[in-house]
């Protein structure tokens, strides 16, 4: 096997400098799994209700009627709030962006549970707002260069807020 180390990538070509893409960019989605069931659910609307209720955007059996809600906010962040029992992979108290005992700002790899289901958030790195300058290659903590301020998402957010809710839902059997 002839694997290349991430730092051995060529210098020419696209070099990311920011994680501030267009509002809603980066194919935000949930990877949903339980036992041998696996699927992806695209986050295409600003509010996604998750649970067993018939009118939820993402229907999952063996969950509370509305077990969790994911909100796409005006800062272009996706935020999960658990209404039913479940686990998150971060300490919600440490999340300064969206404080709350049962809330978490989602970044790629963020995991939470809804009943027997495991959901993992994914968003392409160029739009994930978490690590500018190409991720870890660009630096860590005190060595991480600052990226420019976020663009004004206000206009895009207001257009998205007027959009209809998701017409379909994913129902797992």
C-alpha positions as CSV (number, residue, x, y, z in Angstrom):
1,X,0.0,0.0,0.0
2,X,1.3,3.4,-1.0
3,X,-0.5,5.8,1.4
4,X,0.4,9.4,1.6
5,X,0.5,11.4,4.8
6,X,-1.8,14.3,5.0
7,X,1.1,16.7,5.2
8,X,2.6,15.3,2.0
9,X,-0.2,16.8,-0.1
10,X,0.9,19.1,-3.0
11,X,1.0,22.8,-2.3
12,X,-0.7,23.8,-5.6
13,X,-4.4,23.8,-6.0
14,X,-7.1,24.9,-3.7
15,X,-6.0,25.9,-0.2
16,X,-8.9,26.5,2.2
17,X,-8.7,29.6,4.2
18,X,-12.1,29.9,5.9
19,X,-15.0,27.7,6.8
20,X,-17.5,30.5,5.9
21,X,-19.3,29.2,2.8
22,X,-22.7,30.2,1.5
23,X,-25.6,29.9,3.9
24,X,-26.6,26.2,4.2
25,X,-23.7,25.0,2.0
26,X,-21.6,21.8,2.6
27,X,-24.3,19.2,2.3
28,X,-25.3,19.1,6.0
29,X,-26.8,15.7,6.8
30,X,-27.3,13.1,9.5
31,X,-26.0,9.6,9.4
32,X,-28.7,7.5,11.1
33,X,-28.1,4.0,12.4
34,X,-29.6,1.3,14.5
35,X,-28.6,-2.3,14.6
36,X,-28.1,-3.2,10.9
37,X,-30.0,-0.2,9.5
38,X,-28.0,2.7,8.0
39,X,-29.2,5.8,6.1
40,X,-28.5,9.4,5.6
41,X,-30.9,12.3,6.0
42,X,-30.2,15.6,4.3
43,X,-30.9,18.7,6.4
44,X,-32.7,20.8,3.8
45,X,-35.0,22.9,6.0
46,X,-34.4,25.2,8.9
47,X,-36.2,23.1,11.5
48,X,-36.1,19.3,11.5
49,X,-38.2,17.5,14.1
50,X,-37.0,14.0,14.9
51,X,-39.1,11.3,16.5
52,X,-41.9,8.9,16.0
53,X,-44.7,11.5,15.3
54,X,-46.2,11.2,11.8
55,X,-45.7,14.9,11.0
56,X,-41.9,14.9,11.9
57,X,-39.4,15.6,9.1
58,X,-37.3,12.6,10.3
59,X,-39.5,9.8,11.6
60,X,-37.8,7.1,13.8
61,X,-39.7,4.3,15.4
62,X,-39.2,3.6,19.1
63,X,-38.5,7.3,19.8
64,X,-40.7,9.9,21.6
65,X,-43.2,11.7,19.3
66,X,-40.8,14.7,19.1
67,X,-37.6,13.4,20.6
68,X,-35.2,16.1,19.2
69,X,-35.2,19.2,17.1
70,X,-32.4,20.4,14.8
71,X,-32.5,24.2,14.0
72,X,-30.5,25.9,11.3
73,X,-30.0,29.3,12.8
74,X,-29.2,32.7,11.4
75,X,-25.4,32.2,12.0
76,X,-25.5,29.1,9.6
77,X,-25.1,26.7,12.6
78,X,-27.1,23.5,13.1
79,X,-28.1,23.1,16.7
80,X,-29.7,20.0,18.2
81,X,-32.0,20.1,21.2
82,X,-32.9,16.9,22.9
83,X,-36.5,16.8,24.3
84,X,-36.4,13.1,25.2
85,X,-33.8,10.9,26.8
86,X,-30.6,10.7,24.9
87,X,-26.9,11.3,24.9
88,X,-24.6,13.8,23.3
89,X,-20.9,13.5,22.7
90,X,-20.1,16.9,24.2
91,X,-20.7,18.7,27.4
92,X,-23.6,21.1,26.6
93,X,-22.6,23.4,29.4
94,X,-19.3,24.1,27.5
95,X,-21.1,25.1,24.3
96,X,-20.9,28.9,24.5
97,X,-22.5,29.3,21.0
98,X,-25.9,27.8,22.1
99,X,-26.0,27.4,25.8
100,X,-28.5,25.1,27.3
101,X,-28.5,21.8,29.2
102,X,-29.9,19.8,26.3
103,X,-28.5,21.7,23.3
104,X,-25.4,21.2,21.2
105,X,-23.9,23.0,18.2
106,X,-23.3,20.4,15.6
107,X,-19.9,20.0,13.9
108,X,-18.9,17.1,11.7
109,X,-18.7,14.0,13.8
110,X,-21.0,15.3,16.5
111,X,-23.0,12.3,17.8
112,X,-26.3,12.1,19.7
113,X,-28.9,9.4,20.4
114,X,-32.6,9.3,20.0
115,X,-34.0,6.2,21.7
116,X,-32.2,3.2,20.1
117,X,-31.0,5.3,17.2
118,X,-27.5,6.9,16.8
119,X,-27.3,10.1,14.7
120,X,-24.0,11.6,13.5
121,X,-23.8,15.1,11.9
122,X,-21.7,15.6,8.8
123,X,-21.0,18.7,6.8
124,X,-18.3,19.2,4.2
125,X,-15.3,20.8,5.8
126,X,-15.3,24.0,3.7
127,X,-18.6,25.0,5.3
128,X,-18.4,23.4,8.8
129,X,-17.3,26.6,10.6
130,X,-15.2,24.6,13.0
131,X,-11.6,24.5,11.6
132,X,-10.4,27.1,9.2
133,X,-7.2,26.8,7.0
134,X,-7.6,23.2,6.0
135,X,-8.4,21.7,9.4
136,X,-5.7,20.4,11.6
137,X,-3.0,21.1,9.0
138,X,-3.6,24.8,9.5
139,X,-2.8,24.8,13.2
140,X,-4.2,23.9,16.6
141,X,-5.5,26.1,19.5
142,X,-3.0,28.9,20.1
143,X,-1.3,28.2,16.7
144,X,-4.6,28.4,14.8
145,X,-4.6,31.5,12.6
146,X,-7.8,33.5,13.0
147,X,-10.2,33.4,10.1
148,X,-12.1,36.5,8.9
149,X,-15.4,37.3,10.5
150,X,-18.5,35.5,9.3
151,X,-20.3,37.1,6.4
152,X,-23.7,38.6,7.0
153,X,-26.0,35.6,6.7
154,X,-29.1,37.7,7.6
155,X,-30.5,38.0,4.1
156,X,-30.0,34.3,3.3
157,X,-31.4,33.3,6.7
158,X,-34.6,35.3,6.2
159,X,-35.1,33.7,2.8
160,X,-34.6,30.2,4.3
161,X,-37.0,31.0,7.1
162,X,-39.8,31.7,4.6
163,X,-39.2,28.4,2.8
164,X,-41.7,25.5,3.4
165,X,-40.8,22.7,5.7
166,X,-39.5,19.4,4.3
167,X,-42.2,17.7,2.4
168,X,-40.8,14.2,2.9
169,X,-39.6,12.4,5.9
170,X,-37.4,9.4,6.4
171,X,-39.1,6.6,8.1
172,X,-37.0,3.6,9.2
173,X,-38.5,0.2,9.5
